[in-house]
Amino acid sequence: MDAADFRQKLRIDIKLSTVDVEAVVGRTAFLPCDIEPDTNEDRVYMVLWFRHAGGKPLYSFDVRGRSFNKALHWSDPLAFGRRAYFVTMSRPSSLTVEAVQLDDEGIYRCRVDFKNSPTRNFQIRLNVVVPPHQLLLYDEDGRDVAGVVGPLEEGGNFTLLCELRGGRPQPTLTWLINNQSIDDHTILKNDGKVIISRISIGGAERSWLNTTIRCQATNTPLLSPHERTARVEMNLRPTSVYIVEKPGLMSADAEVTLICVSHGSRPPAQITWFRENRRYTRGKHAEFANETSTVSRLTMLPQPADDGAVIRCRADNPVLRVALEDSFRMSVVYRPVLTMSLGSTLNPNDIKEGDDVYFECNIRANPKEHRISWYHNDQQVTQNMSSGVFISTKSLVLQRVMRRDAGLYTCRAANQIGESSSQAVYLRVQYAPVCEQPSPLLIGARLDESLRVRCTVSADPADVSFYWQFNNSGESFQVSPARYVSTGGTASELRYRAASERDYGALLCRATNAVGRQDKPCVFQIVPAARPSPPKNCTAKRMMRNGEAYLSVQCTAGYDGGLSQHFTLEALGDTGRVLVNATAERNDLLVSLNISLLELDHLSEDEALAVIARNNKGASDPVILRELVYRDAAKQTENTTRSDSRFPAAAAFAALAAVLTAIGAIVALILKKRSDSASTSKRPSQSVVQVDANGRRYLIAYPAPADKMETKPDILNPKSDSEPPRVVLESNDNKSYTLREIHKEGVSEPYSQPPLHDDVMPQR
């Protein structure tokens, strides 16, 4: 409304022209009064303010006799006092009253006197508004919502109450959600002092999250509505869950990372990984979340067992107990996985020699295996029907197993990814005892010498019992158990002493276990101890080792005389000296003696290099090394000349005389042997032995002591006496004999003892 309209309204009639003005208690009130003259020639003289019908002014604005800007202002100290001031700069002019009080409410009259124009009167009704002093917002249980409503469930229902106290005139209550008014509310109480309003809403929507519910109270446009607000908090179901970039083929040898993303859940979803219906706990898990989204990262190493399994990502709202899932089926490529076992119908602790056994190999592979192989103690097994070995696709059959078939068995398979092996399965083959040491075993013994003969067998089960037997050409008897003791599960030791020559013979040891009795006994041939025979087949060659030249001498060990022997490489001269010591290899009886060529340079002109065998009975005849491998041809020539000079002509004549004497002795012995054979059935003298081997006949002469000429027991090797043979005659036609070997110093090839026969036991 402009000033002209306002002025026209007030001029109608003073009783009817009342303007209502509102003011809030404690704030400023503006009481309008138009003081503009109707013409420019006119001017205002005085403005007076009266309360209702009172005759005494409570405020005056006096312009008489002074300029408008220097007008006099007066306020009744008993009324407004300093709280009131007439403002002429506004249109219309107004009396401003600060800090309005309830007592200020009433009707006021403004009188305006002009110089020329008639006096004007305006009537204003001042209404003092008291705003409400308390507004409460709580749920149906009376709990203050404290700025937050909820959490509400999506689609759920809720009830809120708003309570208003105070206010004049009586305020009105309004509800708003998302700034939209809610008309459907119920006034539960209105007694002029307290108003209680209730709203009940169903089907809470996701869009209400973090919006505001308002309860507003207002009784004047001069103030903003008095309100209580609460933010809507909600628990929301997840809207989506998905595995990002689901893999195709997965390798069992390579890590893979799976990412699962969930949206829409409040509070944030908890993501769990499942393999089939079990929670997946292997691998590394990492999770990141904000208000409504969750990202889970799983780093896993696929296993062969995962091939074809379904892996699931599940997003759970921990409050609402609702979940969404995404899944895929894993396809894992891997090397074969093998499980090997002994046949299901077999008892692994009851397999004996001669039984049939079979193995089964269970294979899982992706892609399928293209090769299967079998191994016994890491050696490949091939099919051999004649030996009873049969291989099918995934099984191995062994017919009539022997103890050598015992051990660790594995199966292997290969595909495009690689090759792998099963666990090892041990095959136990039980068998009767067998001799573990070489048999027959020669043991040299002197008369009245105490021996401890140890018999060792191999058996499964190892719980064995022993018995001993003695055989010679004249008798056979069981050895009393008091004479032997068991030193372990598979060993027995016999105390034995040869009191006379008839105590030389064969000791037989047999053992028995749960499988059966030992088939072939362990044989120990007790023979008279003698000096060893010389080594045989000696060779010498030059070799390099660690940058130094060596002479390597290798010989085959001869008969050991029934005792343990060792070998020496010696320099023979006026005084012999040992250069190298060695023992024979157990397997091939090979003797190796190595000496530095630098050490050979120190040999004198009178010394010869020889190999000698020794045992407790003494030394064998030496084997003189005639040809040595030296570092150059000149040295070799020099050595040959030196060696020839060591055997002068006198020695040669002496050797020839000895040969002739020996031949005469042999001829006499042969004649005696033939005459004895014609007159008696007794064995020939043990001093001369006839041996047929390789199409030739050998006559070997043994020197016999004068006091030992009586007949000896029939033992394993009657041809071996206390001394090695001295003369050997060789014949191709059994009529004429030639000298083969003479054991004198200077002969290059030693005597070689005939081999032992397998039939070592005398016949009963």
C-alpha positions in Angstrom: 0.0 0.0 0.0 1.5 3.4 -1.0 1.3 6.6 1.0 -1.7 8.0 -0.9 -3.8 5.0 -0.4 -2.9 4.9 3.2 -3.8 8.5 3.6 -7.1 8.1 1.8 -8.1 5.2 4.0 -7.5 7.1 7.3 -9.4 10.2 6.2 -12.7 8.4 5.8 -13.7 8.4 9.4 -11.5 8.3 12.4 -13.6 5.7 14.2 -13.6 3.4 11.2 -10.1 4.0 9.8 -8.1 1.8 12.0 -4.9 0.1 10.7 -3.7 -3.1 12.4 0.0 -3.3 13.0 1.7 -6.4 14.5 4.9 -6.3 16.5 6.8 -9.2 18.2 7.4 -8.7 21.9 10.9 -7.6 22.5 11.3 -6.3 19.0 10.5 -3.0 17.2 7.1 -1.8 16.2 6.4 0.6 13.3 3.3 2.8 13.8 2.6 4.5 10.4 1.5 8.2 10.1 1.3 10.1 6.8 2.5 13.7 7.2 2.8 14.7 3.6 0.7 17.9 2.7 -1.7 17.9 -0.1 0.0 20.8 -1.8 3.6 21.9 -2.2 2.8 25.3 -0.7 1.6 23.7 2.5 3.8 22.3 5.3 3.5 20.3 8.5 3.6 22.2 11.8 3.2 19.5 14.4 2.6 15.8 14.8 1.1 14.5 18.1 0.7 10.8 19.2 -2.0 9.8 21.6 -3.0 6.5 23.1 -6.5 5.5 22.4 -8.8 8.2 23.8 -6.3 9.9 26.0 -6.1 13.7 25.8 -2.5 14.0 26.7 0.0 13.3 24.0 2.7 10.7 24.6 5.0 11.8 21.7 5.3 15.1 19.8 7.1 16.3 16.6 7.2 20.1 16.5 8.3 22.1 13.4 6.9 25.4 14.3 9.2 28.3 13.9 12.1 26.1 12.7 13.2 24.1 9.7 11.9 20.6 9.2 15.3 19.1 9.8 15.5 20.8 13.2 12.1 19.8 14.5 11.8 19.1 18.2 11.1 15.5 19.4 9.5 14.8 22.7 8.6 11.4 24.2 6.7 10.9 27.4 9.1 9.2 29.8 6.1 7.5 31.5 5.0 6.0 28.2 7.6 5.1 25.6 10.4 7.3 26.8 13.5 6.7 24.9 12.1 3.6 23.2 10.1 5.8 20.7 11.4 8.0 17.9 9.5 9.5 14.9 11.1 8.7 11.6 10.3 11.0 8.7 12.6 9.5 6.2 10.3 6.5 5.6 7.2 6.7 3.5 4.8 6.9 5.2 6.5 8.3 8.3 6.2 6.2 11.4 6.7 6.1 15.1 9.2 3.4 15.9 8.9 1.8 19.3 11.8 -0.5 20.3 11.7 -3.4 22.8 7.9 -3.7 22.5 6.2 -4.9 25.6 2.9 -6.6 26.1 1.7 -3.3 27.7 2.4 -1.5 24.5 -0.5 -3.3 22.8 -3.5 -1.0 22.1 -4.9 1.7 19.8 -2.9 4.7 19.0 -3.9 8.0 17.3 -1.6 10.2 15.2 -2.7 13.9 14.7 -1.0 15.9 12.0 -1.4 19.8 12.0 -0.5 21.7 8.8 0.1 25.4 8.1 -2.8 25.7 5.7 -4.5 22.3 5.4 -6.9 20.9 8.0 -5.7 18.6 10.7 -5.4 14.9 9.9 -6.0 11.9 12.3 -4.9 8.4 11.9 -5.8 5.4 14.2 -3.5 2.4 14.5 -4.1 -0.8 16.5 -0.9 -2.3 17.7 -1.0 -6.1 18.3 1.9 -7.5 20.3 2.7 -11.1 19.2 4.2 -13.6 21.7 6.0 -16.5 19.8 5.7 -20.1 21.1 8.4 -20.8 23.6 8.8 -24.6 23.3 8.4 -27.1 20.5 9.1 -30.9 21.0 9.5 -33.7 18.5 9.4 -37.3 19.7 8.3 -40.8 18.7 5.3 -42.8 19.9 7.3 -44.1 22.8 8.0 -40.6 24.0 11.7 -40.6 23.0 13.1 -37.4 21.7 14.3 -38.0 18.1 17.3 -35.8 18.9 17.7 -34.6 15.3 17.5 -38.0 13.7 14.5 -40.1 12.8 15.1 -43.8 12.4 16.8 -45.6 11.2 13.7 -46.4 9.2 13.4 -49.6 7.1 12.7 -49.2 3.5 8.9 -49.7 3.0 8.4 -49.6 6.8 6.0 -47.5 9.0 6.7 -44.8 11.6 4.9 -42.4 13.9 6.0 -39.0 15.1 4.4 -36.5 17.6 5.0 -32.7 17.7 4.2 -30.8 20.9 3.8 -27.0 21.0 3.7 -24.9 24.2 3.0 -21.1 24.5 2.5 -18.4 21.9 0.0 -15.6 21.4 -2.1 -15.6 19.3 -2.3 -19.4 19.3 0.2 -20.8 16.7 -0.7 -23.2 14.0 1.3 -26.5 13.5 2.4 -27.8 10.1 4.2 -31.0 9.0 6.6 -31.2 6.0 8.6 -34.1 4.5 10.9 -33.3 1.6 9.5 -29.7 1.8 6.1 -31.1 1.0 3.2 -30.4 3.4 1.5 -33.3 5.1 -2.2 -32.7 5.6 -2.9 -36.0 7.1 -2.1 -35.3 10.7 -4.1 -35.6 13.9 -4.4 -33.0 16.7 -4.4 -35.0 19.9 -4.6 -32.0 22.3 -5.3 -28.3 22.1 -6.2 -26.6 25.4 -5.1 -23.1 24.4 -1.7 -23.6 26.0 -0.5 -26.9 24.6 -1.0 -28.4 21.1 0.0 -32.0 20.3 -0.1 -33.2 16.7 0.6 -36.7 15.4 1.5 -38.1 12.0 1.6 -41.8 11.0 3.3 -42.7 7.7 3.7 -46.0 5.9 5.9 -47.1 3.0 9.0 -45.2 3.7 10.9 -44.6 0.4 14.6 -44.8 -0.4 14.5 -41.2 -1.5 13.8 -40.1 2.1 17.3 -41.0 3.2 19.0 -37.9 4.6 15.9 -35.7 4.0 14.3 -33.6 6.8 11.0 -34.0 8.6 9.8 -30.6 9.9 7.2 -29.7 12.5 6.6 -26.0 12.2 4.7 -23.6 14.5 3.8 -20.0 13.5 1.6 -17.2 14.7 3.0 -14.2 12.8 4.6 -13.5 9.4 7.1 -11.2 11.2 9.1 -14.3 12.3 10.2 -17.4 10.6 8.2 -20.4 11.7 9.4 -22.0 14.9 10.3 -25.6 14.0 11.9 -28.8 15.1 13.7 -30.8 12.4 15.0 -34.3 12.2 17.2 -36.0 9.5 15.8 -39.2 8.2 18.1 -42.1 8.6 17.3 -45.4 6.9 18.5 -49.0 6.6 18.5 -49.9 2.9 18.7 -53.2 1.1 21.5 -53.6 -1.4 20.4 -52.8 -4.9 23.1 -54.6 -6.8 26.1 -56.9 -6.5 28.4 -58.1 -9.3 31.8 -59.7 -9.9 33.9 -57.5 -12.1 35.3 -59.2 -15.2 34.7 -62.8 -14.3 37.7 -64.9 -15.5 37.6 -67.6 -18.0 40.3 -70.2 -17.6 42.3 -70.1 -14.4 45.7 -71.7 -13.9 46.5 -73.6 -10.7 50.0 -72.2 -10.9 49.0 -68.5 -11.1 47.3 -66.1 -8.6 44.1 -64.4 -9.8 42.3 -61.4 -8.3 38.5 -61.3 -8.1 36.7 -58.0 -7.4 33.1 -57.9 -6.2 31.1 -54.6 -6.0 27.9 -53.9 -4.0 25.8 -50.8 -4.2 22.7 -49.4 -2.4 23.1 -51.0 1.0 22.9 -48.9 4.2 24.8 -49.6 6.4 27.4 -50.7 3.8 27.0 -54.4 2.8 29.4 -57.0 4.2 30.8 -59.0 1.3 31.6 -62.7 1.9 33.1 -65.1 -0.6 31.8 -68.7 -0.8 33.1 -71.8 -2.6 30.0 -73.9 -3.3 28.2 -73.6 0.1 31.2 -73.1 2.3 32.8 -69.8 3.2 36.1 -69.3 1.3 38.9 -68.5 3.7 42.0 -69.1 1.6 43.7 -66.2 -0.2 44.0 -62.5 0.7 40.9 -60.4 1.4 40.7 -56.6 1.2 37.5 -54.5 1.6 36.7 -50.9 1.0 33.3 -49.1 1.7 31.5 -45.8 1.8 28.0 -45.0 2.9 26.2 -47.2 0.4 28.9 -49.1 -1.6 31.3 -51.8 -0.8 34.2 -53.2 -2.9 35.8 -56.5 -1.9 39.1 -57.8 -3.5 40.0 -61.5 -3.2 43.5 -62.7 -4.3 43.5 -66.4 -4.6 45.6 -69.3 -5.9 43.2 -71.7 -7.6 43.6 -75.4 -6.7 42.9 -78.4 -8.9 40.0 -79.2 -6.6 38.4 -75.8 -7.6 37.9 -76.9 -11.2 34.1 -76.9 -11.8 33.3 -75.4 -8.4 31.0 -72.4 -8.1 32.4 -69.3 -6.3 29.9 -66.8 -5.0 30.1 -63.2 -3.9 27.4 -62.4 -1.3 26.5 -58.9 -0.1 24.7 -58.8 3.2 23.0 -55.9 4.9 24.0 -56.7 8.5 20.9 -55.1 10.0 18.1 -56.0 7.6 19.5 -59.6 7.1 18.9 -59.4 3.4 21.5 -60.3 0.7 22.2 -60.3 -3.0 24.7 -62.7 -4.7 26.7 -63.0 -7.9 28.6 -66.2 -8.9 30.4 -68.0 -11.7 31.8 -71.5 -12.2 35.5 -71.8 -12.1 37.4 -73.5 -14.9 40.9 -74.4 -13.6 43.7 -76.0 -15.7 46.3 -77.9 -13.7 48.9 -80.6 -13.9 47.7 -84.1 -13.1 46.9 -84.8 -9.5 47.7 -88.5 -8.7 46.8 -90.7 -5.9 48.3 -94.2 -5.9 47.4 -97.2 -3.7 48.0 -100.8 -3.4 45.1 -102.9 -4.7 42.1 -102.7 -2.4 41.8 -106.5 -2.1 45.4 -106.9 -0.9 46.7 -106.8 2.7 50.0 -104.8 2.5 51.3 -106.7 5.5 50.7 -110.2 4.1 52.5 -110.2 0.7 55.0 -113.0 0.3 57.3 -114.1 -2.5 55.3 -115.7 -5.3 52.1 -113.7 -4.7 50.5 -111.5 -7.3 50.0 -107.8 -6.5 48.6 -104.8 -8.3 48.6 -101.0 -7.9 45.9 -98.5 -8.8 46.6 -94.9 -9.9 43.7 -92.4 -9.6 44.3 -89.3 -11.8 42.6 -86.0 -12.0 43.8 -83.6 -14.8 42.6 -80.7 -16.8 43.2 -81.0 -19.7 43.1 -84.8 -19.7 46.4 -86.6 -19.3 48.1 -88.0 -22.4 50.9 -90.1 -20.8 51.0 -92.4 -17.7 54.2 -94.1 -16.5 55.2 -96.3 -13.5 58.4 -96.3 -11.4 60.0 -98.6 -9.0 62.6 -96.9 -6.8 62.8 -94.1 -9.4 63.5 -96.6 -12.2 60.8 -96.8 -14.9 58.8 -100.0 -15.1 58.0 -101.3 -18.6 55.6 -104.0 -19.5 57.2 -107.5 -19.7 54.7 -110.2 -20.0 57.3 -113.0 -19.7 58.4 -111.6 -16.4 54.8 -111.1 -15.2 54.7 -107.3 -15.5 51.5 -106.0 -17.0 50.6 -102.3 -17.4 47.0 -101.2 -18.2 45.6 -97.7 -18.4 45.7 -96.9 -14.7 47.0 -100.1 -13.0 50.2 -102.0 -12.7 50.1 -105.8 -12.1 53.1 -107.8 -10.8 52.8 -111.5 -10.9 54.9 -113.8 -8.7 56.7 -111.0 -6.9 60.2 -111.6 -5.6 62.0 -109.8 -2.8 63.8 -107.6 -5.3 60.3 -106.2 -6.3 59.9 -104.6 -2.9 60.4 -100.9 -2.6 58.8 -97.6 -3.4 56.4 -97.4 -6.4 55.0 -94.2 -8.0 52.9 -93.4 -11.0 53.5 -90.3 -13.1 51.2 -88.5 -15.6 51.6 -85.6 -18.0 49.2 -83.3 -19.8 49.6 -80.0 -21.6 50.3 -78.1 -18.4 53.1 -80.4 -17.1 54.0 -83.6 -15.4 53.5 -84.7 -11.8 54.0 -87.7 -9.7 52.0 -89.5 -7.1 53.0 -90.2 -3.5 55.3 -93.2 -3.1 53.6 -96.5 -2.0 55.9 -99.0 -0.3 55.6 -102.6 -1.4 56.7 -105.0 1.3 57.5 -108.5 0.1 58.0 -111.0 2.9 60.5 -113.8 2.2 62.3 -116.7 3.9 65.9 -115.9 5.1 68.7 -115.7 2.5 72.4 -115.4 3.1 73.4 -111.7 3.1 77.2 -112.3 3.0 79.2 -114.0 0.2 78.9 -117.8 0.3 80.9 -119.9 0.5 83.2 -117.7 2.6 86.8 -119.0 3.3 88.1 -118.6 6.8 91.7 -119.3 7.4 92.4 -120.7 10.9 95.4 -122.1 12.7 95.1 -125.1 15.0 93.7 -124.3 18.4 92.9 -120.8 17.2 89.5 -119.5 18.6 87.2 -118.1 15.9 83.9 -116.2 16.0 82.0 -117.0 12.8 79.3 -114.5 12.2 76.3 -115.5 10.0 74.1 -112.7 8.7 70.9 -113.2 6.8 68.3 -111.0 5.2 64.7 -111.9 6.0 61.2 -110.4 6.2 59.9 -110.7 8.9 63.3 -110.2 10.6 62.3 -112.4 13.6 64.4 -115.5 12.7 65.8 -118.5 14.5 69.2 -120.1 13.6 70.8 -123.5 13.6 74.3 -124.5 12.6 75.8 -127.7 11.1 79.3 -129.0 10.5 80.3 -131.1 7.5 83.6 -132.6 6.4 84.5 -135.7 4.4 84.0 -138.0 7.3 81.1 -136.7 9.4 78.2 -134.3 9.6 76.5 -133.1 12.8 74.3 -130.4 14.3 76.1 -127.7 16.4 74.9 -127.4 19.9 72.9 -124.1 20.5 75.2 -123.5 23.4 78.0 -122.8 20.9 76.3 -119.9 19.2 74.3 -116.8 20.1 72.1 -114.4 18.2 73.6 -111.0 18.1 70.6 -109.4 16.5 67.4 -110.1 14.7 69.1 -111.5 11.6 72.6 -112.4 12.8 74.1 -115.3 14.7 77.7 -115.8 16.0 79.3 -119.2 16.5 82.3 -119.8 18.7 84.6 -122.4 16.9 88.1 -123.8 17.4 89.9 -126.3 15.1 91.5 -128.7 17.6 92.8 -131.1 14.9 93.0 -131.3 11.1 89.6 -133.1 11.0 88.0 -130.0 12.4 88.7 -128.3 9.1 85.5 -128.4 7.0 82.3 -126.6 6.2 80.1 -124.8 8.7 76.5 -124.4 7.5 74.2 -121.7 8.9 70.5 -121.8 8.3 67.7 -119.5 9.5 63.9 -119.8 9.7 61.2 -117.2 10.0 57.4 -117.1 9.6 57.6 -117.4 5.8 59.8 -120.5 5.8 63.2 -122.1 6.1 66.3 -120.8 4.4 66.7 -122.7 1.1 70.5 -122.4 0.6 72.6 -122.2 3.8 75.4 -119.8 4.4 78.6 -121.8 4.0 81.8 -121.0 5.9 84.8 -123.1 4.7 87.3 -123.4 7.6 90.7 -124.0 6.0 94.2 -124.0 7.3 95.6 -120.4 7.2 98.4 -119.8 4.6 100.3 -117.0 3.0 98.4 -115.2 0.2 99.0 -115.9 -3.5 100.6 -113.1 -5.5 98.4 -110.6 -7.3 97.5 -111.3 -10.9 97.2 -109.3 -14.2 99.1 -106.3 -13.0 99.2 -103.3 -15.3 100.8 -99.9 -15.0 99.9 -96.7 -16.7 100.7 -93.0 -16.4 97.9 -90.6 -15.2 97.5 -87.0 -14.2 95.9 -85.9 -11.1 95.7 -82.2 -9.8 98.4 -81.3 -12.3 100.8 -84.0 -11.1 102.0 -87.1 -12.9 101.4 -90.5 -11.2 102.1 -94.1 -12.0 98.9 -96.1 -11.5 99.4 -99.8 -10.8 96.3 -102.1 -10.9 96.2 -105.8 -10.1 93.6 -108.5 -9.4 93.9 -109.9 -5.9 94.9 -113.6 -5.7 93.9 -116.2 -3.1 94.1 -114.6 0.4 95.2 -117.7 2.2 91.9 -117.7 4.2 92.8 -114.5 6.0 92.3 -110.8 5.4 95.0 -109.5 3.1 96.4 -106.1 2.0 98.8 -105.0 -0.7 101.9 -103.0 -0.9 103.9 -101.4 -3.6 107.6 -101.8 -2.6 111.0 -100.9 -3.8 113.1 -104.2 -3.6 116.8 -103.9 -3.1 119.3 -104.5 -0.4 116.6 -103.3 2.0 112.9 -103.3 0.9 110.9 -100.2 1.6 107.1 -99.8 1.3 106.0 -97.1 -1.0 102.1 -97.5 -1.1 99.6 -99.5 0.9 96.1 -100.5 -0.4 93.3 -103.0 0.0 91.3 -104.8 -2.7 87.8 -103.5 -3.8 85.1 -105.7 -2.3 83.2 -106.1 -5.6 85.8 -107.0 -8.2 88.9 -107.7 -6.0 90.7 -104.9 -7.9 93.8 -103.4 -6.3 94.9 -99.8 -7.1 98.2 -98.4 -6.1 99.2 -94.9 -7.1 102.7 -93.3 -6.7 104.0 -90.0 -7.9 106.5 -90.2 -10.7 108.7 -87.7 -8.9 109.1 -90.3 -6.1 110.1 -93.0 -8.6 112.9 -90.8 -9.7 114.5 -91.5 -6.4 114.8 -95.3 -7.0 118.4 -96.5 -7.0 119.9 -98.7 -9.7 119.7 -101.8 -7.4 116.0 -101.3 -6.6 113.0 -102.9 -8.4 109.3 -102.0 -8.1 107.1 -104.9 -6.9 103.6 -105.6 -5.8 103.2 -107.9 -2.7 100.2 -109.3 -1.0 100.3 -109.8 2.8 98.2 -111.4 5.6 98.8 -112.5 9.1 100.7 -115.6 7.8 103.2 -113.6 5.8 103.8 -112.2 2.4 103.3 -113.5 -1.1 106.0 -113.8 -3.7 106.6 -110.4 -5.2 105.3 -109.4 -8.7 108.2 -107.5 -10.3 107.0 -104.6 -12.5 109.2 -104.7 -15.6 107.7 -102.0 -17.8 106.7 -98.7 -16.2 105.0 -95.7 -17.8 107.5 -92.9 -17.6 107.2 -89.3 -18.7 109.2 -89.8 -21.9 110.6 -92.6 -24.1 114.2 -92.0 -23.1 113.3 -92.5 -19.5 111.6 -95.8 -20.4 114.6 -97.0 -22.4 116.9 -96.2 -19.5 114.6 -98.1 -17.1 114.5 -101.2 -19.2 118.3 -101.3 -19.4 118.6 -100.7 -15.7 116.1 -103.5 -14.9 118.0 -106.0 -17.1 121.2 -105.2 -15.4 119.7 -106.3 -12.1 119.6 -110.0 -13.1 123.0 -111.1 -14.2 123.8 -114.4 -15.9 124.7 -116.1 -12.7 121.2 -115.7 -11.4 119.8 -117.1 -14.7 121.9 -120.3 -14.3 120.8 -120.7 -10.8 117.2 -120.4 -11.8 117.7 -123.0 -14.5 119.2 -125.5 -12.0 116.2 -124.9 -9.7 113.9 -125.6 -12.6 115.6 -128.9 -13.5 115.5 -130.0 -9.9 111.8 -129.2 -9.6 111.0 -131.1 -12.8 112.7 -134.1 -11.4 110.7 -133.9 -8.2 107.4 -133.5 -10.1 108.1 -136.6 -12.3 108.8 -138.6 -9.2 105.6 -137.4 -7.6 103.6 -138.2 -10.7 105.0 -141.8 -10.8 104.1 -142.2 -7.1 100.6 -140.8 -7.7 99.9 -143.3 -10.5 101.2 -146.2 -8.5 99.1 -145.2 -5.5 96.0 -144.9 -7.8 96.5 -148.4 -9.1 96.8 -150.0 -5.6 94.3 -148.1 -3.6 91.1 -145.9 -3.9 92.4 -143.2 -1.7 92.6 -139.6 -3.0 95.9 -138.5 -4.6 98.4 -136.7 -2.5 97.5 -133.2 -1.8 101.1 -132.1 -2.7 100.4 -132.5 -6.4 97.0 -131.4 -7.9 95.7 -132.0 -11.4 93.4 -129.3 -12.7 91.6 -129.3 -16.1 90.4 -125.9 -17.3 89.9 -124.2 -20.7 90.9 -127.3 -22.6 94.3 -127.6 -20.8 95.6 -129.7 -18.0 97.7 -128.3 -15.2 99.9 -130.2 -12.7 100.6 -128.0 -9.7 103.2 -129.0 -7.1 102.7 -127.9 -3.4 105.6 -128.3 -1.0 104.3 -130.3 2.0 106.0 -130.3 5.5 107.6 -133.5 6.6 105.4 -133.8 9.7 102.1 -133.2 7.8 102.1 -136.0 5.3 99.1 -137.8 6.8 95.7 -137.7 5.1 93.7 -134.5 5.8 90.0 -134.1 6.0 88.0 -133.4 2.9 87.5 -129.7 3.0 86.4 -127.0 0.5 89.8 -126.4 -1.2 92.3 -129.3 -0.5 94.7 -127.8 -3.1 95.4 -124.8 -1.0 98.1 -125.6 1.6 100.2 -123.4 3.9 102.4 -122.4 1.0 101.5 -121.4 -2.6 102.6 -123.7 -5.5 106.2 -123.6 -6.6 106.0 -125.4 -10.0 103.3 -125.5 -12.6 103.4 -127.7 -15.7 101.0 -127.1 -18.6 99.8 -129.6 -21.3 97.6 -129.3 -24.3 97.5 -133.1 -25.2 97.8 -134.6 -21.8 101.1 -136.3 -22.9 103.8 -133.6 -23.1 104.1 -130.9 -20.5 105.8 -127.5 -20.7 106.9 -125.2 -17.9 104.2 -122.5 -17.3 105.4 -120.7 -14.2 108.4 -120.8 -11.8 108.1 -118.8 -8.6 111.6 -117.3 -8.6 112.5 -113.7 -8.3 112.5 -112.2 -11.7 109.5 -114.0 -13.2 107.0 -111.4 -14.5 103.6 -113.3 -14.2 102.5 -114.9 -10.9 100.5 -118.1 -10.4 96.7 -117.8 -10.8 94.7 -120.1 -8.5 92.0 -122.0 -10.3 88.4 -120.7 -9.7 86.2 -122.3 -7.0 83.3 -124.4 -8.1 79.7 -123.8 -7.0 79.4 -127.3 -5.6 81.4 -126.7 -2.4 79.6 -129.1 0.0 80.7 -132.7 0.3 78.0 -135.2 -0.6 76.5 -137.1 2.3 
